[in-house]
């Protein structure tokens, strides 16, 4: 590893400041840091696009992997060992190794204050002394090579068009739009009526028919406004519900299409927080997007009418709004950063809370309630601090805008009332001008807020991108053949979790004859569960193939493939509902005879029937109110209820006592379907016709 003293004297400078790119997964801090540094050198790329372009690993990046990915982007990576007092000698932006398990970007060092961009938290400024406990002394300098390209790396976002590509949705939106036009037309017309009424009053009597006509017209316009406003509100609410249903169904449907490995890499609370971004998008579409063009049109019309009334006063109003608008848009980049940080902090806080609730028994048994509460409270404080920073910025912008607006009002009122020189403004004209000024400021202000919101809603869209742009599980092509005996074979299967990682399974070939009982044994961590996931199509072999009867897993639909299996996996859970619903896995029509038969074979029927509500007994989503052994036997009954071609247990009896495991083993020995069991204990292994051992990534037939 090089010393920092070998650095060049005059390094090139980045094209722009380091943008904040927050990691989408706990293990991709290194990739997020690379994305930030590459972006500062002018590469237009987001994290989703880089994730698709570069071969990464769900287990995080080592320093060697980080350098390899940097080279793939055309960045020369130079690792250096450096003391804290020499950080100022680094070519920035540089990547720092942090807390032994994390990467951050050192943006710059100003005096004794370091600007750090943490992909887990955002931009923070720290005194050098505060950096010391986290910095490990390892840094990576990154500079562009001739291979570095500023050609944008992007993925198609065409899925967003599908969210609004619905004739019914467009019809409701158009009706709401026309009502908005009607409302704005009536609002624009009222000041003309006010001016006519005021200008006629000094010369007209109280019984002047024209005045009565004007007053009647004003009253009618107000009634029309009320009716149109109510109808528009109903239509906008309807549009919002349709939009939320369509988008939520699209996103959650996409979630179900993602591979299991995606969810194993994610934090549950963060996924939920991302899905919750739909509500922010819905608020923008319903409250802001529909009136956006109308606000623009009304702003132009009212500006023209103000100029017609008084060019001098109109110039003052337009100048004041121009200053406000410039200030708002100048604050927008920082507002986007703070919004992103807030959403990320909220996701982490929710994740911590959900994790603690799910593990509450272990937490209580270990006496760690206070510790977990403190961790959650720290996450909550980060949320509140992020919200405070965002609110402080927004409040400052709004206060400055209000001050500018108030000063402009005083100036307009003073010039209008007092007049300048020989050009005083008539009272009716001033009244009409002030009415139009109010409409203009309101609509133009709404327009700028909507344009700002359009930029900020991009933060929510980018968070959804991680879900929508994630690579879907390969589903295969044709349907599984209807007939089949349940014979399974693996041929020359190799598997690794990423191209940069070692093989987990190496040249595995095995045969499982139809109707046979096969046991798979081996030490923990040898690859048994990975082998099972490949058999079930949860993971795809890096090389080789898996056949069920005459069908290859690469050619058939994964859903049809998995329908042939009844499984009990290590981390399977029950869902909220009755025991019968869980055994039948919530079939639309539950066959209670099959439920009872499956429960008997799983040696759980007597215990269920002794419960007050028998098969109607409710269990929680974590299997509450039943023991671990009962839960596992209900899961076994669920597998048997399906009447599958192949029964597959991955430590499916690990929570059972010896007597129950012996009974389950006896049942398995007499079942007709093919049976595959992963086990450490002898009861299930003893009834197997064939035994395979997995060791060091290789599979050997033992019996």
N, C-alpha and C positions, 0 to 999 in steps of 0.2 A: 504494500500500500504506500502511495506517494506521500511526501510531506508537502504541506501547503507552501513552503518556501520555493518550490519549483514552479509556481504559477507564473503566467505571463505578466509582464509589467503593465501592459495596456490592453486589457480584455475588451472584447466587443460588448456593447450594451444591448439589453433587450429592447424589443420594439414597443412594449407597453408595460404597464404595471401588471403585477400578478393578479389574475382574477381568482375569485373564490370558487372552487369546484369541490363540493362536499362528496365524500365517499358514499356510494349507494349500498355497499355491503361492508360488514365489519373488517373483512380481510383485504380490502382493496385500497388501503391508504397509500400504498406505493404507486399504484396506477393513477390515483387521483393527484398525487404530487407530480408525477410525470406529465399529466394533462395540464396542470397549472403552469409548469415551467415551459412546456412546449407552446402553450397559448401565449405566454409572455414574449416568446420569440416570434410570434406572428402566425402560428398554426391555428386555424379555426377548427377546433375539434371538441366535442363534448365527451363525457365519460362513456355514455352508451355506445358511441361510435368507436372509441378506442377499445372498449371491451370486446366488440365484435371483430375488430381488426387484429388485435394482439392476442396471442395465446397466453392466458393467465391461469392461475391455479386458485381454487377455493380455499386453500390453506395459507394464503398470504405469499408475499414475495421476500426472498432472501436478497442480500445485496448483489449477489451474482445475477439473479434473475432480473433485478431492477436494471442493472447495467445492460443486460441482453435486450430488454424491452426498449431502453433508451436508444440503443444502436438501431433497432428496427424503425425508430422514428427519425433517424438521422441525427441523433444527438450524441456527441462524444461524452462519455461518462468517465469521470476521473475521481476515484475514491481517495480521500485524504484522511489522515489522522491529525487532529488539530486540537489544541488546547482552547479553553474558553476565552482566554485573553487574546487569541489570534483570530477570532471569528471575523473580525473586520478585514482580514486578508483574503477571505473567500471571494470568488467570483459569484456574484448573486444575480439571479436567484439560484440558491443551492438547496439540496435536500439534506436534512439532518436526520440521523438515527435518534429516536426519541423513546425514552422509557424502556429500552431493550426490546420493544415489540411493536414499534410504530414509526412512521415517517412523517415529517412535517417539512414545509418549505420556509427557508430563511429568505425573506423578501429583501430586507436591507438592514443595516445596522447604523443607527444615528446616535453618535455619542455612546452612551451606555444603555441605550434602549434598542432592543431587537424587535423588528416587525416580523412576526411568525404567522404563517397561514397554515392552520391545522385543518386537514380534511375532515376531522371529526367535529370541529367546533367553529371554524371560521377564522377571521383575522384577529389576532391578539397582539398587544404590545407589552413587552416584558423587559424588566431590568435584567441586566446580565446576570446578576446574582440569582434571580428567579429562574433563569435558564439552566443554571448549573445542576440542580437535582435531576433534571430530565435528560439533558444532552449527554450522549454516551461517548463523545469524542470522535465519532465517525461522521464524515460529511461526504457528499457527492457533488462535485462541480459538473455542470452540464452546459455544453456549448454546441451550437449548430456546426455540422460538417457540410461538405459539398452535397451530401445526399439528403440534407434536410429540405423538405418541401413545405411551402406555405399553402399548398393546394388543400382546400377544406376537406376534412374527413367527416362525412355526415351520413346519417341513415334516413330513409324515407319516413316522413310523418304522415303518409297518406291515410293512416287509420283515423286521423282527426276529422277528415272530411266525412267519413262514414257516420260520425256522431250526429251530423245535421242533415245527412242525405236521406230525408224522410218526407214524403209529400205532405203528410198530415202535420208534421212539425212546422214545415214551411208555411202551410196554410194558416195555422194559428199565429205564427210570427207576423205574417203579412197583414192579418186583420188587426193585430195589436199595433202594427206600424201605421196603418191608415187612421186608426183612432188617435194615435199620437199626433199625426199631422193635423187632424181636426182640432185637437186640444190646443196645439201651438198656434193654429190660425186664429182661433177665438181669443187667445191670449194676446196675440199681436194686434188684433182689431180693437181691443178695449181702450188703449190709450187714445186712439183717434176719437172714440166716442166721448172720453173724458174731456179732451181738449174742446170739442164742439160744445159740450155742455157748459164748461166754464166760460168759454168765450162768448156764449149767447146770454149768459145769466145777467150781466149788467144792463142789457137793452131789452130783454124779454120779460114778460110778466109771468106770474106763477101759472097762469092758464094757457100759456103759449103751447099750441098743439105740437110744434116741433120738439120742444123740450120733453113733452110727454112721450113722443115717439122715441126720442133718444134714450130716455129712462127705461121704456119698455124693451127696447133693443138690448140695453145693457143687462136687464134682468133675464131676458131670454138667453143671451150668451152665457150667463152664469149658470143657468139651469142646464144648458147643453153641455157646458164644461163638466158639471157634476155627473151627468149621465154618462158622458164619454169616459170620464175618469174612472167611474165604477166598472164599466164594461171592460175598459182596458186593463184594470187591475185583475179582473177575473181571468181574462185571456192570458195575461202575463203569468199568473199563478199556474194556469193550465199548461202553458208552454214550459214553465220551469219543471213541473212534475213529469211531463213527457220527456224533457231533455235529461233529467236526472235518471229516469228509468232506462232510457236508451243508453246513456253513457255508462251508468253503473253496471248494467247488464253486459255491455261490451267489455268493460274492464274486468269484472269478476269472471266472466266467461273466459277471458284471456288468462286469468290467474289459474283456472282449472286446466288450461292447456299447457301450462309450464311444467317442466320436469320436477320430480321430487327434490333433486339436488338444488334447485333454485331456492326452495323454502328452507333447506338445511343450511344455506349460506346466509339467509336473511334473519333479521330480528323481527319477531311477530308484530310488535308495537309499531315499528317503522313501516311495515307493509300496510297496517291498518291506517296509519297517519297519511300515507300516500293515497290510499283509496279515498280517504276523507277529503282530499283536495278537490274531488268532484263538486263538493258543495260550494267551494270558493269559485270554481269555474261557472257553476250554475248561477250564482249571484251576479257575476259579471255579465253573463249572456242575457239574463232576464232584466236586470236593473240598469245595465249600462250599454250593452251592445245594440239593443233595439233602438233606443233614442239617439245613438251616436250621430248618424247622418242628419237626423232632424235637428239636433242641437247645432250642427254646423250650418244648416240652411237657415235656421232662425237667427243665429248669430250674424250671418251675412245680411239678412233682411233688416234686422233691427239696427245694425251698424249703418246701413244705407239710410234708414229712416232718421236716425240720430243726426247724420250729416245733413240731411234735408232740413231738419228742424234748426240745427245750429252747428255748423262746421267747427267752430272754435271749441265749443264744449265737447263735441264728439272727439276731437283730437286729444283732449285731456283724458277722457275716459279710455280711449284706445291705447294711449301711451301708458297709463297706469296698469292696464291689463297685460300689456306687452312685458312690462317689468316683472309682474307677478308670474307670468308664464315662463319667462326665462329662468326665474329663481326655482320654480317647481321642477322644471326639466333638468336643471343643474344638480338638484338633489336626488334625482331618480336613480342613478347607478348605485349610490350608497344605500338608498332605500331598498333596492333589489337585493343587495348583499345581506342587509339586516333581515329582510323577510325570509331569505333562504336559511339564515342562521336560526331564526325563530322556529321555522317549520322543522328543521333538523333537531333542534333541542326538544321540541314537543314530541317528536317521534321517539327519542331516547327516553324521555320521562315516562311516556306511555308504555314503552317496552319494559322498563324497569319495574313498573307497577304490575303489569301482567305476569312477568316472570316471578315476582315475589308472591303474588296471589296463588299461582300454580304450584309453587314450592313451599307453601305456607307450613305444611306439616314438618318438612325437613328443617325449615327455619326455626320453628318453635322447639323442636327436639334438640337443636344445636344451641338454643338460647341466643339466637342472632337477630331477634326482633329489632333491637335498638340499632344494630349495625345496618340492617337492610333499610330501616326507616331513615337513617342518616344518609345512606346512598341515594335513596329516592328523593329526600329533601334537597340534597345537593343538585340533583337533576332538575328539581322544581325551581330552585334558585336560579339555575342557568336559564330556564325558560323565562322566568320573571325578569332577569337581567337583560336577556335578548329583547323581550317585549318592551322593557324600559328604554333601551337604546333606540328601538324603532319608534316608540311613542315620542321620545324626546325630539327626534329628527322631524317627525310629522308635526308635532306641536310647534316647533320652531318655524317650520315653513308656513303653517297656517297663521301663526301670530304675525309673521312678517307680511303675509298676504293681506290679513285683516287691517294692519296698520297702513299699508299702501292704499287699500280700498277706502279707508276712512279719510286719509289725507286727500285723496282724489275727490271724494264726496264733498268735503269742505270747500275745495277749490272750485268745483263745478257750481255748488250752491252759492258761493260768494260771488262768482262772476255772473251767475244767472240772476241773482236778486239785485245786486248793486249795479250791474251793468258796467261796461268799460267804455269810456269816452262817450260818444253819441250813439252807441249801439246797444241799448238795453234790450233784454229778452222779454217779450210779452208774457204775462202770467200764464195764459193757456198753453202757449208754446213751451214754457219752462215746465209746466206740470206734465204735459205730454212727453217732453224730453226725458224728465226724471223717471217716468213710467217705463219708457223704452230703455233707459239706462239700466233700470233694475232687471228687465228681461234680458238685456244683452249681457250684463255681468253674470247673471244666474246661469244662462245657457252657455256662455263661453267658458265660465268657470267649471260647469259640469262637463263641457267638452274636454277641457284640459285634464280634469280628474279622470274622465273615462279613458283618455289616451294614456295617462299614467297607469291606470289600472290594467290597461291592455298590456303594458310592459310588465307589470307585477304579476299578472296572471300567468305569464311565461314561466315564473318560478314554479307554480303548481303544475303546469304542463310538463316541465322538465322532470319533476318528481314522478309524474305518471309515466314518462318515457321509459324509466328503468323497468317498469312492469310491462308496458306495451311493446318495447323493443327487445326484451329478453327473448332469447332463442327458444321457440316452442319445442316441446317434446316431439321427436320424430314419431309419426303415427303409422307409417307404412302405407301400403296401397290396398291390396285386395282383401276381401273378407276371409276369415278362417274357414276351412272346410267344415261342414256340419258334422260329418262322421270323423272318427279318430279314436284310437285306443288309449292314447296318453303316453306314447313312447317319446322320450326326450333324449337329445344328444347335443354335446358341445364338441366342436372341432377346431383345434388349434387356436383357442381363444386367448388373446392377450388383452390386458386392460391396465391403463394408467389414468389417473385423474386429470393430468395435464401433460403436455408434451415435454415439459421441463422436469417432470417427476419420474421416479423409478416405477417399474412395473409392479403392480399389486398382484396380478395373475399372469403367469408366463407359460404360454403354450399348453393350455389346459384342454384336454380331450377326455370325455367320459360318456358312457352310455347308461341310460336308465330305461330298461325294458318296460313295456306296458304291463301294469299290474304288479310290478315289483315294489318292494319296500327297501329304500336306499337310505343309509345313514351317512352323514358327512361330519367328520370329526377333525379336531386339530386344536392347537393352542389358540388362546385369545389373540386377536390381531393378525392372524395368519391369512385372512382373506375369505373366510367362510361366508360372512354376510355379504361381501361384495359379489361372491359367486352367485348367491341367491338373488341378489338384485339384478344381475345380468340375466339369469334364467327368467325372471319376471318382467324383464324389459324396462326396469327402472333405470339401469345404466346400459349404455350401448358399448359393445366390445370395441376396443381400438383396432383389433384384428380378429379374424376368425368369424365363426357363425354359430348360431344356436337354432336347432330344429325341434319342432314339436310335431310328431308324426312326420308328414312329408312337407311341412310348411316351415320356411325360414323366417326368423323374427324380423329380418330386414325387408321382407316382401309383404307381410300381412299387417293388418291394422292392429295396433297395440291393444285397443280395447277388447277386440275379439280374442286376442291371445290371452289376456289376463282373465277373461271369463272362464277359461278352461281350468283355472286354479282356484283352490280354496286355501287361504293363507292365514297363518298366525305369525306375526312378526314380533321382534323384540319390543318395539315401542308402540304397538297397536293400542288404541284407546277405545272406550265406549263413547257413544254420543248421547246427548241429553234426550231421554225418552224412556219407554218401558223396556223391560227385559225382552219381551217378545219382539218389539220393534228392532232392538239391537241384534237379536239372533237372525231375524229375517232381513237385516240391514235396510229397514224402512221400505220394504217392498210395498207397492201400491195396494196389493191384495196379499195379505199374510196367510199362509197355509199353516194353521195351528197344529195339524197332525205332524207336519214336517218339523215344526218348531219343537214339539214335545219329543219327537224321535231323536232330533239332533241333541237336545238337552240330555236325554238318557244316555246316548253314546258318549257324551262329554262328561258323564258322571256328575251332573249338576241338577238333574231333574228333581230329586228328592228335596234338595235344599230350597229350590225355587218354589215348589209346591207347598212347602212349610211356611212360606211367607204369607202375610195376610192378604195381599193382592196377587199372589202367585206370579203369573207371567205378565201381569199388568203393573208390577212393582216398578216404580220410577227410579232411574239411576241418573246421576249427574254426568256432565261432560267429562269429568275426570274419574268416573266410576265410583262416586261417593256412595256410602251406605253399604258397600259390599267389600269383602276382603280381597286381597291381591290374588289368592288362589281361585276364588269365585269368579273374579273378573276374567282371569285367564281361561277358565273353563267355559264361560259364556262366549269368549272369543273363539274357542275351539268349536263350540256349537255353531257359531256363525259360519265358520269355514265348512262344517259338515252340512249345514242347511242348504248350501249352494249345490250339493250333489255334483261336485266337480270331477273332471277327468284326472286331475292331479291334486293331491293334498300336500301342502308344503308348510312345515313348521321350522321357523328360525328361533331356536330356544323357546319353542311354544309351550313347554311344560316346566320352565325354569322356576316358576313360583309354586309348583305343586308339591305336596308331601309325597312320600314314597308310595303310600297305598293308592292315592289317586293317580299318580304317574303310572303305576303298574296296571291299573284298570284301563287308562287311556292307551297304554302300549298294547294291551290285549285287544282292545277295540280296533286299533290301527292294524294289527296283525291279520285281522279277519275281514278288513274292508277290501272291496274289489278295486277301487281306483289305485292308480300309481301313487306311492307315498314317498316323499323326500323329507327327511328330518335332519336338522342341524342340532346336535346335542353334545353335552359334555358328560352326562351321567349314563349309566349302563342300561337302564330300563328300556329305553327306546332303541339303543344300539343292539340290544340282545335279540330283538324281533326282526332286525333288518336282514334282507337276503344278500345285500351288497353293502360294503362299507368302503368309503373313500376317505383318505386323510389329506387335508390341506396343510402344507407346511412350506414356508418360504416362497409362497406364490405358485407352488406346483402342486398338482393333485396326483396321488398314488392310490391305486386300488389295493385295499388291505384284505378284503374277503369277497 
